[in-house]
């Protein structure tokens, strides 16, 4: 995808293509992060540091990892407050967008970019790959600040705020309650609109590359469901990984107020004091 092809996104600066990355990846202020769950040791884009996306979540509290933990991690990549951070994964971008969301939450708004098509797009172009790890870099001048207006809690959802739209980004079976996964309760938060995160992606092309849908298609799809830029949008899923994917899409489209529910169904679906709506099929 060329720059011209994705220029119609309101925030097109948040998305780069393989050609742009090949041209700019050596620039001093750019830090490249590989967010794939596996295969980094086999090959990766030269200069990329491996980011284990699991470290971005505090497993005990089920929320974003604390500031000090993230500061140490980002320091190890040589990230400073002036860095431009490029993140990629295999191509569906569900790991990369999780990193995008957490980095924006800690103050890197408009400084994080995703590689459209991810590693698959890089490979398909025949660009150089490596097994070598980049040299360790540290930056003692890094300062992080959490931005609470970029996150939603269970308590704030229960407060029933006006002009807020809950966006359930899970599968349709999770939304209806037919698929409980490992949760005590199935269904969705009352009033939540359903749009599965993967609906924002095109089908894989002949090279196995998955790209984001064009801006006009995405805008039409979201607005057809009543998901409007004038609202406060609260995406959620099971653990706010898929929800973070929708956060990125909405940022790309220029939605100004997106506040993912970090606890997501992992919290809501296992709390005895939460209300759920289940749409189970009727028995014959």
C-alpha positions, 0 to 999 in steps of 0.5 A: 500500500502506498502513501497515496492509498491510505492518505484518506485516513484522518490520522494517516500518520499513524500507519506506514507501509513497508516502503516507508519503513525501508526508507526511514528505519535508520533514522536516529529517533526511530525505534522499531518494535517487533510485537509478534508472539513468536519467531523473532529469534528465527528472523525479524526486521533489522534493528527491531527489538522484541516486545513481549506484549504480555509484559504490557499487562499486570496479570495480578490486577488485570490492568495496564502494567505500572509506570515503573515497569513500563519505563524500565522496559522502554528504557531497554529499547532506548526509547526517549520522549522524542522517539518515533516508535514503529510497531509490527506483528505478523499482520493482523496487528492485534499485538501491535495495536495492543502496544500502540494503545499502551504507549499512547496511554503512557504519553506517546500520542501521535508518536507510535505508528503501525506497519500496515501488513506487518512482517508478512508485508515486509517479507512479501517485498523481499526486504532484508531480514536478520536473526541478529539482535540490535545493540542494547540502548538505554535512555535515562531521560525517559519520563512517562505519564499515565493519561486516565482519560484513555481508560475506562473502569468497571465502576465508570461503566456502571455509573451509566454516563451519557453520550457513551457507547460501549463497543464489544469487539469479540466474536458474535458467539462471545457477544451472544453468550454462546461462547463462555470461554473460561468465564463465569458468565456469558453475553455482553454489557447491557447496551453494547454494540457489536463489531468484531475487531477483525471486521476492520481487516481485508482478506489476506492477499495472495502473499498472505498479507493482511491490510486494513480496510480503506478509510471510506469503508471503515467509516461507513461500517462504523457509522452504520452501527451508530458508532459516531465521532461525537460519542465517547467510545468504549471498546472492550473484549476479553482482556483489551487486546482486541479492544485495543485493535478497535482503539487503533482503528478509531484513532486512525479514523480521527475519533477524538474520544476513545476509552477502552475498558481495560478490565474487559470481559475477564473482569465483567464476566467473572464479577457477581455484581455485574449485569449481562445480556445473553442472546442464547438461541431458543431450544426447540 
